[in-house]
Amino acid sequence: MICQYVSIKTIIPLSLSSQPLNSLKSDEAGPKQGPTFQDGQRRVDYVLTYHIQKPQSFRRKTSHFGDYRILRSLRRSLSMMRGRDTPPPKEDPEVAAHKHRLDYHEDDKRFRQTEFEDNLREMGLELEKDEGNKIPGIGFLKIHAPWNVLCREAEFMKLKMPTKKVCDVVERINLFIRKATAPLHPKVEPNRAQNVKHLSHPFSREKQHLLLGNGVYSAAYPLHDILYDEWASYSVFYKYQPIGLIRKYFGEKIGLYFAWLGVYTQMLIPAAIVGAIVFLYGCATVDNDIPSMEICDPRNNITMCPLCDRACSYWKLKTACGTARASHLFDNPATVFFSIFMALWAAMFMEHWKRRQMRLNYIWDLTGFEEEEVSLCPCFGTCLEKKVKLTCTDRAPAYMTGLFTMLIMVGVTFAVVFGVILYRISIKAALHMSSNPTARTNIRATVKGTAAVINLVIIIIMDEVYGALARWLTLLEVPKTDKSFEERLIIKTFVLKFANAFSPIVYLAFFRGRMVGRPGDYVYVIGSYRMEECAHAGCLMELCIQLCITMLGKQLIQNNLFEIGIPKIKKLIRRRKSDMDSQQQEDYNMTLQRHEKDHFLGPFVGLSPEYMEMIIQFGMVTLFVASFPLAPLFALLNNIIEIRLDAKKFVTEVRRPIAARAKDIGIWYNLLRGLSKVAVIVNAFVISFTSDFIPRLVYQYMYSPDGSMHGFVNHTLSYFNVSDFQPGTAPLQPMHLGYEVQICRYKDYRETPWSNTPYDLSKEFWAILACRLAFVVVFQNVVMLMSDFVDWLIPDIPKDISLQIHKEKILMVELFMKEEEGKKLLRDSHANQSPLQPRSRPASHTPSNC
């Protein structure tokens, strides 16, 4: 059922979008393209569906009381003939009352439907019912908006109409670029000059609304007709999107989404190239990395302390050779350059989108558009029908409920992360105790991989829960308008899903290995669970694995597989329920008309899920790009598929949404801008505290005897006397290496056991900490200053667009002045033709156009 206010303007953009206003003709001009009425002339602009009453039910309602009296008299006569001692049968009062309520409800719906259709006819719309279709129990009300209604409502909506052609300032350059990139453009635009724009001026008149009753109709939607071959097909993935046609077909709001997605995907190309170069640089220099070579050198007989209590034993540092070499692929000097590049990339992306958005506003005649219309939210409309007035005091419980619920759910997210931490700790101890040599040699890989997959599964499940919860909390607040409802829903959903996706990543980046303690004085949680340590090469590799699996998993499973698989599953279930075989089903689908086919499509649920996918992806591309330089490449590959996948979904899987006007992407721009600013700070801390970039610089320029990295590994390892183990924590197999260990090493900057202050933090620790904090401050301010400079350097409005807007204003004034001069000459000519006649008002001239 639907309960909403529908304006006649919902039909107008769909009818006017197929061609420019000055080229539209009246309804008698000829046959229309797309679905039409039975006469083949009038185009179907909108469809309402309703349930058809069964004949038996209809007869019962129309003559309910008369038939009931006749049956009752007949039963009474028969009972008297059979004997006076037999009491007449009586109908259950509850059943009778229920039947009466149903009959009243159906009569009320039928009355409201008739009244609504009469109102549509009074507004000038033409209707045609189709109840003899191939879908049993469903009727279709087809609506056509004649030309005079379109003109009238265009004035209501202040749509702009072309009045004069204006040549572009850079027409030669645009024409050359157009010819050079012709193979990349879809073959959907008509053959017309691309360097000409019509000078447009808005109409002005009051808005009117039509009420669509609750429960009277079961669905309302315009019809699909075009856009598949040159947009929704995967074979045209290399081509530009037909943004102009998308805007005409779906409206400006959806057009802006696909324009933004296209700009974002194009901007990912240079980021992906630079990220791949950084990764290849790591691959090329891994054999020359001195710290990795020292770890892998078997001559360095370094014995490391156990990784867990009792079950784990001493181990050789050379066994971490693979992890050290893999870490260098992402933790190298080029990573710092790439982080600075991505910060500037984010600033340039935001500026490029603002310019692109302004250009689209100019082309689509939205430069003077303001969202004046207040569309009531359905939940608030229910309150109006019940004459309930909500104050801030009435909404306070809903606000408090939403706040506490979100805090609880964020706490649940942290609890899930903590549960995965306990899993890693326990499974690591279990694998160390295993008698299987294969399991004992691949402990780190097993723990990292399985924990990342568990995190991914939990993130996908909780995403669905958080989405439903955010909608429920927003409905509790009863927002007044659709815009307010959408913004509140977006904020709640973003907070919950952002915390869900990034909590495991934030833990690995900034908390793991920070609260461990040292051998003989470890930190324990929940009794005997010892906090996790990072590998000798740092936690950056584990952060990279977690980010890679989360990003790829969400894109492949949640974004693509769900969007492709769920519609196919629904079709399979519908086919299984049908009595027809596949051939009969195919033949049946071929006989259905366009409005009947669209009835089986799913409803349009809005753009928020699509934007949310890309916002989370943008966060993964920018926030922790220092740990995973291949993130832009994977995002690019995903988005190439995502554009065509979304296009196919909009064209073939869901009903065509009502066209909505908008001049920007709304609150999503603020979220993107906020993420780009936070990304600078996050990457500064990742480089400074998670990677070994700062410790290497400090060692090379402060502690290295020859200014090289030789001896860096030994410099990062502290000494521990095994006799200082706490009781019950020493290894169960101390002779695991074949000899008795007296001193073991662990990664930290602490004093030696034989110093005056054993195991205290050393001066090297404080020097490195000071350098890390200094790097964060310098990096953050320098990069943000550069980003602000880019923001200032690139104007929000392209120069050619600003010149065109200024020229249009001058031309518009000249056009109106010429029109006034023409009217004055017309009045003078009338006065000269009839000088003796009494003075009268000039006759009104009916314009040929609307």
N, C-alpha and C positions, 0 to 999 in steps of 0.2 A: 504494500500500500504506500501511497505517497501523500504527504501533507506539506504543501508548500504553496507560496504565491508565485504564479507564473505570469510574467509580463508578456505582452504581445511582441515586445522587442526581441524575445527569444527566437521568433520566426524570421524577423527582418534580416539579421546578418546572414542567415543561411540562404535567404532568397537573393540578397543583393550581392553576395560574395562571388558569384560565378562570373561577373563581368563588371566593368566600370559603370558608374551611374549614367554617364552621358551616352552610353551605348545600349542601355536597356530600353526596351520598347514595351508597349502595352501588351495585354494578354492575348489580343487578337492577332499578334504579329506572326504567329506560326507555332509549330509544335515545340515543346520544351525538351531539354535533355534531362535524363534521369527518370525516376519513377513518376508516373502521372496518374490522373483520374481515369475512369473508364473511357472518357471521350478522347484520350490520347493527347489532349492539348494542355490542360491545367496541371502544373507541376505539384507533386506532393511535397509540401514544405515541412510538415510536422505530423506526427502520428500519436494518437492516444489509444490505449488498449483497455478493454473492460471485459468482465465476465458476462457471458450470455446465460440467461435463466433457462432452465430446462422447461419443456412444455408442460409437464405435469405440475411443476411448482408454480408456473405462471397461471395455469387454470385454477389451482387451489387458491392463489392470492386474489385473483380478480373476482372470484365468486365464492370467497371463503365463507362468509356468513350465510349467504343464501343456500349454498350446498349443505352447510352444516344443519340448517333448519329442516331441509327436506329429508336428509338422512335420519335426523332425530325423530321426525314424525313417522317415517316408515318403520323404524325400529319399534317405536311405541305401538303402532298398529299391529305389527306382527306379534309382539309380545302379548297384546290383549287377545289376539286370536288363539294363541297357543295355551293361554290360561292366565287367569288373574293372579295365581299364586307365584308366578315366576317374576322376580324383580327385573326391571330393565337394566341393561348394562350401562355403566357410567364411565365416562372418560376421566383419566387421571388429571386432576386440576393442574399439577405441575407441568405435565406434558402439554396441556392446552395453553398454559401461560407461556411456555417456551416457544410453541408454534406462533403464538400471537406476537411475541417479541421479534422473532425472525421475520415474520411477514411485515411488521412495521418497519424494521430496519431496511428490508429490501425495497419497500415502497418509498422510504425516505431517500435511499440512494438513487432510485429511478427518477424521483422528482428533482433531485439536485442535478442529476445528469442532464435532464431535459432543460432545466433552467440555465445551466452552464452553456449548453449548446446554443440556446436562444441568444444568450449574451454574446457568444462568438459571432453569430450571424448579424446581430445588431452592430458589431464593430466592423462589419464588412467582409469578414472571412467567409470562405466557401467550404462547405463540409460535404463529405461523402462517406457513408457507412459501408463496411464490408463484413457481413456476418456469415456469408456463405463460403468462407475460406476453408482451407484444408487443415486448420488447427481447431479441433473440437473444443467448444466451450469458451472460445476467445473471439471477441469482436474488435474490429479496428475502425477508428474514426480518423479519416484522412482529412487534413486541413490544407487549404491553399490560400495564400495571401495575394489578392489581385494587385495590379499595378497602382491603383489609386490609394490602396491601403499602405503599400510600401512607401509611397511618397509621403503620405501623412505621418506615418510612424518614423520615417527618416528625419522629419522635422522634430518630432518628439525627442529623438535620441541625439539630435545635433550632429548627425552624420555629415561629413564634408563631401561636397560634390565638386568635380572638376569644372573650372571656368575658363582656364587659359593655359596653354602649354608654355612651359618654362625650360629653356635649354640649360643643361648642366655646364658648370664652369670648366670642368675637366673632362669634357665629353670625348676628346681624342684619346686621352690616356685610358679612360674606361673602355672605349671601343677596342683599343689595342689589347687590353687585358682580357676583355670578353672573348676576342677571337683566339688569343693564345690559350685560354683555359676552356675552350668550347667542349672538348671531350669530357671534362669533369663536371659539366652542368647537366642536370636532368632534362630530358626532352619533354617538358610539360608546359613551358611558357610559350605563348603564341609568338609568331614572328613579328615583332614590333621593335621600335627603337628603344634601347635600354637607357639612352641618355636624355630622355624627355620625361618630365614630370608635370602633372596637371596642377595648376594653381587652384586650391580648394578653399571653400568657405563654409562654415557650419550653419545648419538650420537652427531654429529655436522654437520650441513649443512645449507645453506641459506634458508630463508623463502620465500614462494610464496603465492600470494593472487589471489583469483578469484572474479571478479566483479559481483555482483548481481544487475541488472539494476532496475531503478526506474519505478515502475508500470508494469513491465513485469510479475512478479509473485505476487500473493496476500498474500502468507504465506510461511514460511519455518520453518521446525521443524523435529527433530528426533522422533522416535516412542516409545510409552510406551510398556512394556511387563511384568514387574515383580514388586516385592516389596510390594504388598498390604497386603497379609495375615499376614506376620510376622513383619510388621512395621506400616502400615497405619490403622490397625484394632484396635478399642478401647478395644478389648478383651485381647490384649497383653500389656496393659498399664504398667504392673509391670515388664516388661522385658527391658533389655538394647536394645539400638538401634543398628541395623547392620551398624555401621558407615563405615566399609570397603566397604560394598556393596553399600551404599548410595554414597560414593565417586566414585566408579566405574560407577555407574548409572548416576549420575548428575554432576560429576566433583568435584575437590577439594574445590572450592569456596562454593558450597552448602553443601558439606560434613563437612566443618569447621563450618558452621552455626549450623547444627544440633549437631555437637560435642560440640560446645560452649553451646548450649541450654541444652544439657544433663548434662554437668558439672555444669551449673548454677542451674539446677533443683536439682541435687544431693546435692549441697552445701546448698540449702535451707532447707534440712531436719534437720540438727542440729540447724539452726536458728529458724525454726518453732517450734522445741521441746523446746528450751530455751524460746522463746516468749510465748508459751503456759504455761510454768511453771511460768513465771513472772505474767501472767494474773491470773492463779490459786492462786498464792500467794496473789494477791490483793483481790481475792474473799474470801480467807481464813482469811485474817486479817481485813476485812472491819468492822467487829463487834467490833474490838479492837482499831479502829482508834479514838483517843480522839477528834480531831477537828470535825469529822463527828458526833460523839456522842453529842458534845456540840451544834451543829447546830440543831440536831434532838430532843434535850431535850426540852419538852414544858415548863419546869420550867424557862428556860432562856427567859424571856419576852423582847426580843429585837425588837424594832420597827425600820424598815428600811425606808429610804427616797424613794419617788416615782421614778419609772424607766423611766417615761416620763413626759412631762409638761402637766398640766391641766387634761388630760384624766386619768392619772394614779394616784392612791392614795397610802397611806402608807400601808405597808405590814409587816407580821411577818417573821422573819428569818427562823423559823421552817418549813415554806412552801418550802424552798429550800433543804429539807432533802434528797429527792431522788437524786437530782443533786449532792449533796456533797458525798453521798455514791457511786454513779456511778463514780465520778471523782477519787475516791481512787483506783478503779480497774486499772487505768492507771497512776495515779500520786502517786507513793509510792517509798520507798527507792530502791526497786529492779529495778526501771526504769533506774537509773544511772548505775547500773551494766550492764543492757542490752544494753545501749548505748555504753559503752566501749566494750562489747562483739561484737556488730555489727560492730564497727569500725575495730576491729581486724579480724572479719569475712570477711569484704570486702577486707582487705589486703591479707588474706589467699586465698580467692577466686581468686584474680588476679594472685597470685603466682601459685596456682594450675592450672589455665588455661594456664599460660605460659609453665609450665612443660608438660601439656597434649598436647599443641600445638606443642612443640618441639618433643614429642614422635611420634605424627602423622606425622610430617615432616620427621622423620627418617623412619617410616614404609612406608610412601608413596613416599619415595625417593625424597624429596623436600629440603634436607639440602643444596644443592648447587644451588637451583633454584632462579633465579633472573627474575623479570618482565621486560624483555628487549623489548618485543613487544609493540609498541605504536599503540593502536587501535583508529582510528579516530572517533570522535563523529559524528553522522549523520548530526547534524546542521552545523558542521564545514566542513563536506564533501560537503554540498550544496554550501558553499562559494568557495570551490576548483573547483567545476564544473562550477561555474559562474566566476572563475578567479578573485575573490575579495580577496584582501590582507588586513587583519585587523591588525591595530597597537594598541598600548596601548591608543593612543589618540582616536581612533575610538571606543574603548570599554569603555572609561571613562563615557559617558552618561549612558550606561547600568549599570555600577557600582554605579553611583550616584543615579540612579533610584531605584536600588535594596536596597541601604542603606536607602534612605528616605522612601521607601515603607515599609520596615521592621520596621523602627521606628514608622511610622504611625500605623501599625497593632499592635505593642506592646502597643501603646497608646490606640488603640481600646480595647485591652484586659483589660487594667486598667479601661477604661470607663465602660466596662461591669461589672467589679467587683464593681465599685462605684454604678452602677445602682442596683445591688443586695443589696448593703448596704442600699440604699434609700428604696428598697422594704421592707427590714427587719424593718427599723424604722417606716415606714408608716403602715405596717400590724400589728405591735405590738400596735401602738396607736389605730388602728381600733378595734382590738380584746379587748383592755381594755375598749373601749366605748360600746362594744356589750352587749346586754341584755341577751344573752344566757349564763347561768352559766357554761355549759360545755366548751364553748369557752374561758371563762375567767379563768378557772382553768388549761387549757392546753396551755397557751399562748407560753411559752418557747419551748415546744416540737413542736408545730405547726410551729413556726417561723423558728426554726433550721432545721426541716425536709424539709419543702417546699423550703427554700432558698438553701439547699444542692442539692435538686433535680433540681431546676432551674439552678444552676451552672453546674450540670452534663450535662443537655441537651445542654446548651450553649457550653460547652467544646467539646461535640461530634460533634455538627454542625460546630463550628469554626475549628476543626481539619481537616475536609474535605476541608474547604475553604483555610486554610493555606497550606495544601499539594499541592493543585492546584496552589496556588499563588507562592509557592517556586519553583515549576517546571517552571512556566512561567518566573520568574525572572532569573532563571539559563539559560534558553534558550536565553534570551536577551543578556547574556554575551558571547554567542557563544564559549564555552570552546573547546579547541583543541582536547583533548582526552576523551575517555569514563571515564577513572579514574578521570580526573579533573572535568568532569561533575558530576560524582557521589559524589565526596567529597564536591563540592560546594552545591549541592542539599541537602546533608545530613546536612551540617552546617546550612543552611537556615531553613530547616524543623525542625531541633532540636531546634533552638532558638525560633521559633514561637510556636511550640507545647509545649515546656517546659514552656514558659511564659503562655500559655493558660491553661495548666493543674495545674500549681503551684501558679498562682497569687492569687486565693481565699484562698489557704492554707497559703501562706506567710502573707496575710493580717490578718487572724485569729491568726496566731502564734505570730506576732511581732508588729502589729499596732492596732488591736482592743483593746479598753480599755486604750490605752496609751495617747490619745489626747482627753479625755472626759471633763476635767475640774473638777468642784466640784459643789455641790448644791449651788444655788445662783450665780454661775459664770460658767455655762456650755459653751462648744464650739458648735457652730451651723454652719451648712453648707447649702447653698442654702436657705437662709432665716431662716425658723423656724425648720429645721431638726436637732435634737440634736444627736450628735455622740453616737455610741453604747457603752454600758458598758458590761464588762464581768460579768458572774454570780459570786456569792460570792466565790465559789470554784475555780474560775479562768476560763480562756478561753480554757484550755486543753481539756475539755470534748467536747466543740463545734468543736475544731480542730480535735479531734478524729472522731466525726460524719462526718465532711466534708471529711476527708481523707478516711474513710471507704466507704462512698457512692460513692465518685469519683473513688476509686480503684476498688470496686466491679462492679460499673456501667460500667466503661470502659472495664473491662475484660469480663463481661457477655454480654453487648450489642455491644460494638464496636469491640472487638476482636473475640468473639465467635459467637454471634448471627448473626452479619453481615456476617462473613465468612461462616456460615452454611446456613443462610436464603437467601442471595442474589443469590448463585448458584441455589438453589431450585426454587426461584422465576423466574429466567431466564429459567429454564427447563419448568416450568409451562406455562410461556408465549409462549415459542416455541411450546409446545404441544397444547395450545389453538389455535395458528395460523394454526396448521396442520389440514388437513381434515380427518386424521385417528383417530380412537378411541384408547383407551389405549392398547387394545390387539393388534391391528394392528401396533401401534407404537412399541410395544415390539417385535413383530415378525420382523418388519422392522429393528430394531436395531440389532437383532440376525444375520441378513444377511449381515450387514456391515462388511467390513474388517477393520483391525487395523488402516490403514492410513485414512480411511473414518471416523471412529469414532473420531480420534484425530482432524479431521478438525473442529468438532463442539465444541471442548474445547476452553477455553479462552486463550489469550496470556499470557506468563510469563512476569510480570512487574518488576522483580528484587527482591532482598532481603531486600531492604531498609524499606519497611513497616513492615516486620517481626522483623527486628532488632529494629526499632523505638518503637514498642510495648513493647519489653523487656527492652529497655533503660529507658523508662518512668516508667515502673514497678520497675526497679532497683532503680530509684530515689525515688519512694514512699516507697520502702522497707528500704532504708538507710537514706534518708534525715530527715524524721520526725518519725523515729521509736520510739523515746522517748515518743511520744504521742499515738502510736498505736502498741503495741508489737505483735498483732496478724497479722500484715501485712505480715511477712514471711510465715505464715501458709496459708493465702489466696492466696499468690503468688504461693506457692507450689501446692496447689490444682488446680489452674488455669493452671500451666505449665504442669502438668500431662496430662491434656486434650489438651493443646495447641500443644504439641509435636505430638500427633496422629492427631490432626486437621490439622496442617500444612502438615504432611505427606500425609494425605488423599487429601488435596488440590493439592499438588504437583503431586500426582500420578493419580488422577481421575478428577480434576477440571480444570487444566491448561495443555497446551501442554508441552511436555518435553523440558526443556530449553537446550541450547547448553552448553556443558561441558566447564567450565572455570577453569584454574589453578590459585591457590593462595596459599601462604604459611602462611598467617595470616588473621585475620578478619579486618585488615586495620584501618581506622579512628575510628571505634567503640571502639577499645581498649582504645584509648586516651580519648574518652568520658566517658567510664566506670571509668577509673583511676581518671579523674577530678571529677566525681560525688562522688567517694569514699573519696576524700580529702575534698570536700566541705561539705560532710555529717558530718564530725567531727565538723566543725565549727557550722553548723546549729543545731546539737543536743546539743552542748554546750550552745547555746543561748536559745534553747527551754527549757532545764532543768533549766537554770539560770533565765530567764525572764518570761517564759510562765507558768511554774509550780510553786508550792509553796514550792519546796524543799529547796531553800536557805532561804526564810523567816522563815521556820520552824526550820532550824538549828540555825539561828541567835537568834530566840526567846528562843530556848531550852538552849543554852549555854551562852547567854548574859542577857536575861530579865526574864527568868522563875525563880520564887522564890525557887522552889524545883527541878529544872532540868528536869521537865516533860513537856508535851505539854498542861497541864491544863491551861486554860486562854488564849490560842493562838488566838481563834476566837475574843474575846474581844480586844485583843492587835492589831488586824488588822483593827478594826473599829474606825472611827473618829466620832466626834459629830458635829451636825448642828442644829442651832437655826432656827425654821421654820419661825420666823419673818424676817429673812434675805433673803427670796425668792425675786427674781426680780418681779416687777409688771407683772401680766398676766401669771405667771408660776406656781403659787400655785395650789394644787389639787382642782378640782371642788367639790369633796365630802370629805372634811377634817374629817368628822365624820364616815368614812367608817368602822373603827374598833370599833365603839361604844363609843369612848371617844375622847376628844380633845388632840391632840399631840402637845407638846411643843418642844421636842428634838427628832430628828431622827438620825439614824446612817447610814454611808456609808463606803464602803471599800476604805481606803486610809490611808496614814501616814501623818496627818496634826495636827496642833495645835488646841486646843479647842476654842470655841467661847469666853470663859471668860479669855483667856490668853492675854498677852500683844501684841502678834502678831497673832491675830485670823486667822485661816485657812491657815497659812503658812506651808510649808513642814517642818516636824519635823526632829529631829536629827536621829530618828529611820529610816526614809526614806533614809537618806544619808549613814547611816551605812549599811543598806541592799543593797543599790546600789553599794557601794564599794565592798562588799562581792560577789555580782553577777558578777561584772567585774573581780574580782580576780579569781573566779571559772572558767570563760570563758578562761582566759589566762592559768591557770594551767591545766584544762581539755584538751584544745586544744594541748598544748605542750606535755603533758604526753602521750596522746593517739597517736599523730602523731609519737612521739619517739618510742612507742611500735610498731606501724605499720611499721616504717622504720626498726626496729630490726627484725621483722618477714620477711620483704622483704630481709634483708641481710642474715638472717639465712637459708632461703630456697633457694637453687641454682636454677637458671632458667632452667638449663639442668640437667635432672636426671643423676645420676652417672653412672648407667648401660648404658645409651645411649651414654654418652661421651666416655666410655670405648669401646663401640662397634664401634663408629665412628673412634676412633684411631686405633682399630684393623683392621677395613676395609681398612684404608689407607695403613697399612702395607701389608695386604693380596693383595691389588690391585697392589702394587709395586712388590711383589713376583710373581704375576700372569703375569705381563708384562715382568718381567725378564725371566721367564720360556718360554714365547712366543718368546722373542728375541733369547733365546738359541736354541729353536726349529727351528727357521728360519735359524740361523747360521749353525746348523747341516745339515739342508736340502740343503743349498747352498754348504757346503763342500762335501756332498754325490754326488751332481750333478757334482762338479768339479772332483772328483775322478773317476766317471764313464766314463767321456769323456775327458781325459787329452790332446789328440791330436787335438780335435776340437777347433776352434777359440773361444775366450772368448766372451760370450754373456750374456745378462740379463736373470735372472731366469724366468721361465714361471710363469705367474700369476695363482694363484689357486683360483678358484671360490668357495667361502664359501658355505657350504650347507645351512646355515641359512642366514638371511638377515644381 
